[in-house]
Amino acid sequence: MEIEELYKKFKECQGVSTDTRKLTENSMFFALKGDNFNGNRFIETAFSSGAKYCVIDEKRALINSNCILVADVLSTLQQLATYHRKSLTTKIIGLTGSNGKTTTKELINAVLSTTYKVKATVGNLNNHIGVPLTLLSFKEDLDFGIVEMGANHQKEIEFLSSLAQPDFVFITNFGKAHLEGFGGVQGIIKGKSELYDYAKSHNKTIFVNTDDKKQVQQTSKYANVITFGSLPDNDYQINFKDVVPFVSLEFSNEVCLTQLIGAYNFNNIAIAVALGQFFKVPNDLIKKAIEHYVPKNNRSQIITKGTNSIILDAYNANPTSMSAALENFRRIEAEDKYLFLGDMFELGEAAQQEHQTITHFASSNFEKNIYLIGENFFKAKTSDKIKKFKTYDDFEKHIKSTVIQDASILVKGSRGMALERILDVL
């Protein structure tokens, strides 16, 4: 079927889905396949769950006239998303980076939503499947669509950019994330900068934090740039004020007291302020949106359990975000501090060195109560004051017998470590 004909059928539907468990009435189901699943086997379930059409790529799944047989379901989903994107007058904001993508996306959404109709990537639907699903969720009356793009190897951001075709782009930072897939730090810079490459080749607008010299360097020869940060000659001057206990900043004579911890969040907040001002959102509404934003989903959440105050940052971790979290925690004044640090994944050959570096930093800056969890941290050379555990189960057995009261606690680790489980133990 031609993409134009498929698009007409898409317009008859109320949405799209790739999961029969999340299907809504009158939706279009895409029967994706993977190593451990095959959506073509669930067509009857899809129709009984409310699907109007099912897009399939196996003839055996052709059970009625509302089944649409294509050569490849994933490719068709992507083509349909781009076709839909081209039909929209919606301004698309595309963002990527090693750290802070989701928080940044949510802050931008909070600011722009005070004045415009906005929709953003839900959760972390930021890959070759998530981006098409995000685009297809955008309606014609939308003023702004915010598309988060994730990547762990070269050419991925290039491909996602070709799907989303953003009008405005921003990169949060270049950090030590997915070192294995990108082939080192320079590979990360090259891979993430594919978003800049798209903007430059299509004369789109780039937002650059001039306090981040790497971003300035990558965009120095491009004219269509909007600058923000602490320098007075920026298009939008935004000054960092303090980080204890929460980040505060100043812009246009407005002092903004946020509910976000850590200096690393300043950049995430600043781009939301800059975009708000660029699109003429009143300063008082920008301030209100920023101050009312509360992090969630294990991303720098502040949680009270009993007499303990916990910084839960267990959604993801890499050497850059781990170092930033530890530096912020070091600056917090508290009589009794605990570190619960879990392994950082996807570091390839750099894993041992990076875990050793974090171990050394923790040992040098914290006197006691340092707990390292996971096979990589277990291999690190440590002093006697550090307790390390090869598995989470080993750690849990130990910590259950430990009484922790009136303490400040940092919980940080990669998603695969699922360190939010610690909350139940505490």
TORVEX-579003 format. One record per residue (C-alpha): residue in one letter; x, y, z. Coordinates in pm, whole numbers, padded with zeros to 5 digits, always signed. Layout:
% residues N
AXYZ ...
This chain:
% residues 426
M+00000+00000+00000 E+00124+00350-00085 I+00203+00572+00213 E-00062+00824+00098 E-00333+00558+00118 L-00210+00438+00457 Y-00215+00795+00582 K-00582+00829+00490 K-00656+00523+00703 F-00442+00663+00985 K-00655+00977+00979 E-00962+00762+01042 C-00805+00638+01368 Q-00773+00790+01713 G-00409+00696+01755 V-00145+00429+01699 S-00003+00154+01917 T+00259-00120+01905 D+00135-00296+02219 T-00198-00479+02233 R-00204-00426+02610 K-00219-00049+02560 L-00453-00032+02264 T-00731+00224+02271 E-01057+00209+02080 N-01041+00288+01707 S-00661+00286+01689 M-00409+00160+01434 F-00194-00131+01551 F+00158-00181+01413 A+00272-00542+01446 L+00640-00487+01521 K+00887-00772+01548 G+01194-00818+01763 D+01427-01087+01889 N+01177-01202+02150 F+00838-01090+02016 N+00630-01082+01700 G+00326-00857+01681 N+00193-01049+01381 R+00089-01323+01623 F-00148-01094+01813 I-00372-00957+01540 E-00690-01117+01674 T-00609-00975+02017 A-00549-00633+01864 F-00887-00624+01692 S-01068-00748+02003 S-00892-00475+02203 G-01024-00199+01979 A-00792-00171+01678 K-00956-00039+01361 Y-00663-00139+01138 C-00361-00365+01186 V-00039-00310+00990 I+00133-00646+00938 D+00424-00790+00739 E+00339-01162+00746 K+00070-01308+00516 R-00044-01554+00784 A-00163-01255+00990 L-00395-01140+00711 I-00720-01239+00884 N-00960-00973+00746 S-00986-00673+00515 N-00871-00431+00786 C-00527-00592+00792 I-00277-00388+00591 L+00009-00601+00456 V+00340-00416+00406 A+00697-00522+00337 D+00824-00414+00678 V+00614-00282+00966 L+00889-00079+01137 S+00992+00095+00817 T+00628+00170+00740 L+00575+00317+01088 Q+00873+00546+01035 Q+00762+00652+00687 L+00412+00727+00810 A+00549+00937+01096 T+00758+01150+00862 Y+00467+01188+00619 H+00251+01307+00909 R+00522+01542+01033 K+00542+01707+00689 S+00168+01775+00699 L+00193+01966+01028 T+00242+02339+01073 T+00351+02261+01431 K+00694+02393+01530 I+00911+02097+01627 I+01179+02131+01895 G+01434+01849+01879 L+01677+01777+02160 T+01941+01523+02248 G+02247+01498+02473 S+02425+01263+02709 N+02248+01374+03027 G+01936+01563+03125 K+01729+01509+02810 T+01406+01409+02981 T+01422+01674+03253 T+01497+01937+02989 K+01207+01819+02775 E+00968+01837+03071 L+01086+02184+03171 I+01044+02318+02816 N+00699+02161+02805 A+00606+02321+03137 V+00714+02668+03023 L+00565+02667+02674 S+00239+02506+02793 T+00159+02818+02993 T+00092+03003+02667 Y+00069+02750+02384 K-00073+02411+02299 V+00222+02174+02342 K+00286+01801+02338 A+00616+01630+02420 T+00771+01285+02405 V+00607+01066+02668 G+00852+00901+02907 N+01162+00789+02722 L+01007+00709+02381 N+01315+00856+02215 N+01448+00585+01982 H+01374+00458+01630 I+01033+00336+01749 G+00954+00599+02012 V+01020+00901+01790 P+00774+00786+01519 L+00512+00714+01787 T+00570+01060+01932 L+00531+01229+01593 L+00213+01037+01517 S+00064+01156+01848 F+00089+01520+01737 K-00243+01675+01625 E-00284+01945+01360 D-00382+02215+01613 L-00059+02178+01811 D+00163+02487+01841 F+00476+02301+01954 G+00593+01942+01950 I+00894+01853+02165 V+01085+01549+02044 E+01349+01388+02264 M+01609+01183+02074 G+01828+00919+02235 A+02119+00733+02080 N+02393+00484+02167 H+02577+00470+01833 Q+02675+00678+01531 K+02416+00779+01268 E+02122+00723+01506 I+02060+01093+01572 E+02103+01159+01201 F+01823+00911+01129 L+01593+01039+01404 S+01646+01396+01283 S+01540+01293+00934 L+01217+01156+01084 A+01134+01448+01315 Q+01267+01728+01093 P+01298+01974+01385 D+01275+02351+01338 F+01470+02426+01658 V+01740+02207+01810 F+01932+02185+02136 I+02198+01951+02278 T+02212+01932+02657 N+02577+01826+02680 F+02843+01581+02565 G+02908+01338+02849 K+03054+00993+02898 A+02739+00798+02814 H+02722+00492+02584 L+03099+00497+02540 E+03088+00142+02411 G+02852+00217+02123 F+02996+00555+02029 G+03359+00446+02052 G+03481+00704+02302 V+03424+01069+02390 Q+03501+01203+02042 G+03253+00953+01903 I+02991+01087+02143 I+03052+01444+02028 K+03032+01341+01663 G+02720+01129+01715 K+02523+01382+01918 S+02629+01664+01683 E+02439+01493+01404 L+02148+01703+01534 Y+02353+02015+01462 D+02440+01875+01121 Y+02072+01841+01037 A+01999+02198+01151 K+02289+02341+00951 S+02200+02157+00631 H+01835+02266+00656 N+01892+02622+00787 K+01718+02554+01117 T+01770+02736+01447 I+02019+02610+01706 F+02000+02710+02073 V+02344+02712+02239 N+02446+02750+02600 T+02761+02965+02572 D+02879+02847+02914 D+02939+02508+02751 K+03246+02566+02535 K+03210+02232+02355 Q+02869+02338+02227 V+03005+02676+02121 Q+03287+02506+01931 Q+03049+02275+01744 T+02831+02567+01630 S+03090+02845+01589 K+03070+02865+01208 Y+02690+02866+01188 A+02492+03191+01180 N+02141+03081+01280 V+02219+03045+01650 I+02034+03173+01956 T+02261+03205+02259 F+02186+03191+02630 G+02383+03168+02952 S+02571+03392+03194 L+02755+03610+02941 P+02609+03961+02905 D+02621+03956+02524 N+02399+03647+02498 D+02060+03675+02336 Y+01920+03568+02673 Q+02125+03624+02985 I+02046+03373+03258 N+02258+03370+03573 F+02313+03080+03810 K+02274+03196+04170 D+02289+02903+04412 V+02248+02528+04445 V+02182+02480+04818 P+01944+02331+04886 F+01794+02375+04538 V+01902+02543+04216 S+01815+02911+04190 L+01873+03142+03895 E+01799+03493+03772 F+01671+03617+03438 S+01521+03953+03336 N+01514+04066+03703 E+01320+03754+03799 V+01472+03536+04072 C+01361+03177+04025 L+01376+02928+04313 T+01338+02577+04173 Q+01268+02234+04320 L+01565+02083+04135 I+01892+01984+04299 G+02243+01999+04157 A+02433+02253+03949 Y+02402+02009+03658 N+02033+02103+03634 F+02105+02470+03566 N+02159+02407+03195 N+01831+02213+03176 I+01643+02500+03337 A+01821+02773+03138 I+01720+02636+02796 A+01357+02626+02908 V+01383+02990+03014 A+01554+03088+02687 L+01295+02912+02471 G+01016+03067+02675 Q+01156+03415+02624 F+01226+03353+02254 F+00863+03254+02201 K+00734+03552+02403 V+00607+03365+02709 P+00563+03628+02984 N+00846+03619+03237 D+00611+03569+03532 L+00467+03257+03365 I+00816+03123+03292 K+00910+03174+03658 K+00591+03006+03780 A+00634+02705+03548 I+00997+02651+03651 E+00927+02691+04022 H+00635+02447+04016 Y+00817+02174+03824 V+00889+01870+04044 P+01117+01590+03913 K+00978+01238+03910 N+01041+00886+03775 N+01359+00833+03980 R+01526+01144+03835 S+01679+01348+04120 Q+01369+01300+04331 I+01375+01418+04691 I+01204+01156+04904 T+01155+01137+05280 K+01153+00789+05435 G+01121+00797+05811 T+01380+01041+05938 N+01596+01013+05625 S+01612+01248+05327 I+01686+01061+05004 I+01802+01187+04666 L+01679+00916+04432 D+01859+00936+04097 A+01825+00577+03981 Y+01685+00628+03634 N+02026+00619+03467 A+02393+00680+03526 N+02717+00740+03339 P+03053+00880+03451 T+02951+01239+03378 S+02617+01230+03561 M+02764+01023+03846 S+03043+01276+03902 A+02796+01565+03893 A+02565+01395+04143 L+02852+01324+04381 E+02985+01679+04356 N+02643+01816+04436 F+02597+01576+04728 R+02939+01673+04862 R+02824+02034+04887 I+02507+01955+05080 E+02543+02021+05451 A+02441+01720+05658 E+02586+01552+05964 D+02534+01198+05838 K+02557+01108+05469 Y+02521+00775+05289 L+02620+00686+04934 F+02451+00395+04756 L+02612+00378+04412 G+02528+00119+04146 D+02715+00013+03833 M+02723+00230+03521 F+02646+00036+03203 E+02747+00054+02835 L+03101+00179+02900 G+03282-00091+02705 E+03658-00106+02757 A+03643+00209+02971 A+03424+00044+03237 Q+03699-00055+03480 Q+03876+00281+03461 E+03558+00487+03495 H+03433+00289+03794 Q+03774+00322+03957 T+03766+00700+03902 I+03425+00729+04067 T+03542+00507+04353 H+03844+00729+04410 F+03629+01044+04408 A+03386+00896+04660 S+03667+00782+04886 S+03841+01121+04868 N+03534+01332+04940 F+03326+01127+05185 E+03443+01001+05522 K+03218+00699+05565 N+02899+00516+05465 I+03005+00448+05106 Y+02829+00148+04948 L+02918+00028+04598 I+02687-00221+04424 G+02749-00425+04109 E+03015-00629+03933 N+03205-00330+03796 F+03230-00148+04127 F+03314-00478+04297 K+03631-00499+04083 A+03748-00151+04185 K+04036-00108+04426 T+03897+00040+04747 S+03994+00148+05095 D+03863-00018+05409 K+03598+00250+05458 I+03413+00146+05142 K+03171-00146+05145 K+03119-00313+04809 F+02883-00586+04695 K+02889-00789+04376 T+02510-00817+04355 Y+02213-00619+04477 D+02094-00920+04677 D+02425-00927+04868 F+02389-00557+04941 E+02027-00591+05054 K+02112-00868+05301 H+02370-00638+05457 I+02170-00315+05461 K+01865-00476+05621 S+02063-00516+05941 T+02190-00156+05931 V+02002+00115+06119 I+02002+00444+05927 Q+01840+00747+06088 D+01849+01125+06043 A+02067+01086+05735 S+02099+01235+05387 I+02123+00959+05128 L+02222+00960+04761 V+02101+00667+04549 K+02257+00669+04201 G+02299+00397+03939 S+02211+00281+03588 R+01855+00175+03509 G+01952-00190+03496 M+02054-00180+03862 A+01700-00079+03969 L+01832+00086+04284 E+01491+00232+04366 R+01445-00103+04542 I+01649+00046+04823 L+01349+00259+04922 D+01158-00051+05028 V+01451-00167+05240 L+01492+00169+05409 
